[in-house]
Amino acid sequence: MTATPATASTPQQTAARVEELLERLAAQDPAVAATAEELVRALMEFYGAGLARAVALLSGRSGAPLGALLDDEVTAGLLVLHDLHPDDLPTRVDRALRAAEAGTVEIVALDEQLGRVTLREAQAGHGCGCPSTNASLQQRIEASLSCFAPEITTVEIAAAEPARREPALLQIGLRPGAAAEAR
């Protein structure tokens, strides 16, 4: 995950701020609000065209020059917003889990139609299992998914499967004192 400067807003904060400003304009003057929305759309088209060109230019290069852009939450979010992200949804969900530092969490089910992903820790016994730790993990995953795979709206974390235990060895032998009785 690429760090953003401390003063930078997250994509979610920026989107909320734009919505807030448009609502304030609409409350004061609907005509001004309509013009502001048209301006936002024009800027979106402009930035989308620029991103499409950057992706096209980098895609023709050898190696994986897009990798850094695709791993960055802000850039990946913009590529998804403009329908330019080259990865499919499962790949973007995997990127989100890595960015959220979700550790041994694995995808159990991914329903693209409902926008739901079900996750589970691959190995039981990791972490303390505290509700606050699980809630923190879910918040990190949801925040990361909002950038990499915003079409996922529901995240479920299933309980980890218990570790498989080998069967106990059964000791077969004479009970203590049985050898003396047999003589």
C-alpha positions as CSV (number, residue, x, y, z in Angstrom):
1,M,0.0,0.0,0.0
2,T,1.4,3.4,-1.0
3,A,1.3,6.0,1.8
4,T,-0.4,9.3,1.2
5,P,0.8,12.5,2.7
6,A,-0.7,13.2,6.1
7,T,-2.5,16.3,4.7
8,A,-4.0,14.4,1.8
9,S,-7.7,13.3,1.9
10,T,-8.7,9.8,1.3
11,P,-10.8,9.1,-1.8
12,Q,-13.8,8.6,0.4
13,Q,-13.3,11.9,2.2
14,T,-12.9,13.7,-1.1
15,A,-16.1,12.2,-2.5
16,A,-18.0,13.1,0.7
17,R,-16.7,16.6,0.5
18,V,-17.8,17.0,-3.2
19,E,-21.2,15.7,-2.3
20,E,-21.4,18.1,0.6
21,L,-20.5,21.1,-1.5
22,L,-23.0,20.1,-4.3
23,E,-25.7,19.8,-1.7
24,R,-24.9,23.2,-0.2
25,L,-25.0,24.7,-3.7
26,A,-28.4,23.0,-4.4
27,A,-29.8,24.4,-1.2
28,Q,-28.9,27.9,-2.2
29,D,-29.4,27.9,-5.9
30,P,-30.5,24.9,-8.1
31,A,-29.2,26.5,-11.3
32,V,-25.7,27.0,-9.7
33,A,-25.8,23.4,-8.4
34,A,-26.6,22.1,-11.9
35,T,-23.7,24.1,-13.4
36,A,-21.4,22.8,-10.6
37,E,-22.5,19.2,-11.3
38,E,-21.8,19.7,-15.0
39,L,-18.3,21.1,-14.1
40,V,-17.6,18.0,-12.0
41,R,-18.7,15.7,-14.9
42,A,-16.4,17.6,-17.3
43,L,-13.5,17.3,-15.0
44,M,-14.2,13.6,-14.5
45,E,-14.2,13.1,-18.3
46,F,-10.9,15.1,-18.6
47,Y,-9.1,13.1,-15.8
48,G,-10.6,9.9,-17.1
49,A,-9.2,10.5,-20.6
50,G,-5.8,11.3,-19.1
51,L,-5.8,8.1,-17.0
52,A,-6.9,6.1,-20.0
53,R,-3.9,7.5,-21.9
54,A,-1.5,6.8,-19.1
55,V,-2.7,3.2,-18.8
56,A,-2.4,2.7,-22.6
57,L,1.1,4.1,-22.7
58,L,2.3,2.0,-19.7
59,S,0.5,-1.2,-20.9
60,G,2.7,-1.3,-24.0
61,R,5.9,-1.4,-22.0
62,S,7.9,-4.5,-21.1
63,G,7.8,-5.8,-17.5
64,A,5.0,-4.7,-15.2
65,P,5.0,-0.9,-15.3
66,L,1.4,-0.8,-14.2
67,G,2.0,-2.7,-11.0
68,A,2.8,0.3,-8.9
69,L,-0.3,2.1,-10.1
70,L,-2.5,-1.0,-9.5
71,D,-1.2,-1.5,-6.0
72,D,-1.8,2.1,-5.0
73,E,-5.3,2.7,-3.4
74,V,-5.8,6.1,-4.8
75,T,-4.7,5.3,-8.4
76,A,-6.5,2.0,-8.4
77,G,-9.7,3.7,-7.2
78,L,-9.5,6.2,-10.0
79,L,-8.9,3.4,-12.5
80,V,-11.9,1.6,-11.2
81,L,-14.0,4.8,-11.2
82,H,-13.2,5.3,-14.9
83,D,-13.6,1.6,-15.7
84,L,-10.0,1.4,-16.8
85,H,-8.7,-1.1,-14.2
86,P,-7.3,-4.1,-16.1
87,D,-7.8,-6.6,-13.3
88,D,-10.9,-8.6,-12.7
89,L,-12.8,-8.3,-9.5
90,P,-11.2,-11.4,-7.7
91,T,-7.8,-10.0,-8.5
92,R,-8.7,-6.6,-7.2
93,V,-10.2,-8.1,-4.0
94,D,-6.8,-9.9,-3.5
95,R,-5.0,-6.6,-3.9
96,A,-7.3,-5.0,-1.4
97,L,-6.6,-7.8,1.2
98,R,-2.9,-7.3,0.7
99,A,-3.2,-3.6,1.0
100,A,-5.2,-4.0,4.2
101,E,-2.5,-6.2,5.6
102,A,-5.2,-8.9,6.2
103,G,-2.6,-11.6,6.8
104,T,-3.9,-15.1,6.4
105,V,-7.4,-14.1,5.4
106,E,-8.7,-16.0,2.4
107,I,-11.7,-15.6,0.1
108,V,-14.4,-18.2,0.8
109,A,-17.0,-16.8,-1.5
110,L,-17.3,-13.9,-3.9
111,D,-20.7,-12.9,-5.2
112,E,-20.3,-10.3,-7.9
113,Q,-24.1,-9.9,-8.4
114,L,-24.7,-9.1,-4.7
115,G,-21.4,-7.3,-4.1
116,R,-20.6,-9.6,-1.2
117,V,-17.4,-11.3,-0.2
118,T,-17.1,-13.9,2.5
119,L,-13.6,-14.2,4.1
120,R,-12.1,-16.5,6.6
121,E,-8.7,-16.7,8.3
122,A,-6.8,-19.5,6.6
123,Q,-5.3,-20.7,9.8
124,A,-7.0,-20.8,13.2
125,G,-5.2,-19.5,16.2
126,H,-3.8,-16.3,14.7
127,G,-4.5,-13.1,16.6
128,C,-6.3,-12.9,19.9
129,G,-9.8,-13.4,18.5
130,C,-10.9,-10.3,20.4
131,P,-14.0,-8.6,18.9
132,S,-12.1,-5.3,18.8
133,T,-9.3,-6.9,16.7
134,N,-11.8,-8.6,14.4
135,A,-13.7,-5.2,14.0
136,S,-10.4,-3.4,13.2
137,L,-9.5,-6.0,10.6
138,Q,-12.9,-5.7,9.0
139,Q,-12.7,-1.9,9.0
140,R,-9.3,-2.1,7.3
141,I,-10.6,-4.6,4.7
142,E,-13.7,-2.5,4.0
143,A,-11.7,0.7,3.6
144,S,-9.3,-1.0,1.2
145,L,-12.1,-2.6,-0.8
146,S,-13.7,0.8,-1.2
147,C,-10.7,1.8,-3.3
148,F,-9.8,-1.4,-5.1
149,A,-13.2,-3.0,-5.5
150,P,-16.0,-0.5,-4.6
151,E,-18.6,-2.8,-6.1
152,I,-18.1,-5.0,-3.0
153,T,-20.6,-3.5,-0.5
154,T,-20.8,-6.4,2.1
155,V,-17.9,-8.0,3.8
156,E,-18.5,-11.1,6.0
157,I,-15.8,-12.7,8.0
158,A,-16.5,-16.3,8.8
159,A,-15.0,-18.1,11.9
160,A,-11.7,-19.8,11.2
161,E,-11.9,-23.5,10.8
162,P,-10.4,-25.4,13.7
163,A,-7.0,-26.8,13.0
164,R,-7.0,-30.5,12.1
165,R,-5.6,-32.6,15.0
166,E,-4.0,-35.9,14.4
167,P,-5.7,-38.7,16.3
168,A,-4.2,-39.6,19.6
169,L,-2.1,-42.8,19.7
170,L,-3.8,-45.6,21.6
171,Q,-1.3,-47.5,23.7
172,I,-2.2,-51.2,23.7
173,G,-0.5,-53.2,26.4
174,L,-1.0,-55.0,29.6
175,R,-2.4,-53.1,32.6
176,P,0.1,-52.6,35.4
177,G,0.3,-55.7,37.5
178,A,-1.3,-57.9,34.8
179,A,2.0,-59.5,34.0
180,A,2.4,-60.7,37.6
181,E,-1.1,-62.2,37.6
182,A,-0.5,-64.1,34.4
183,R,2.4,-66.1,35.9
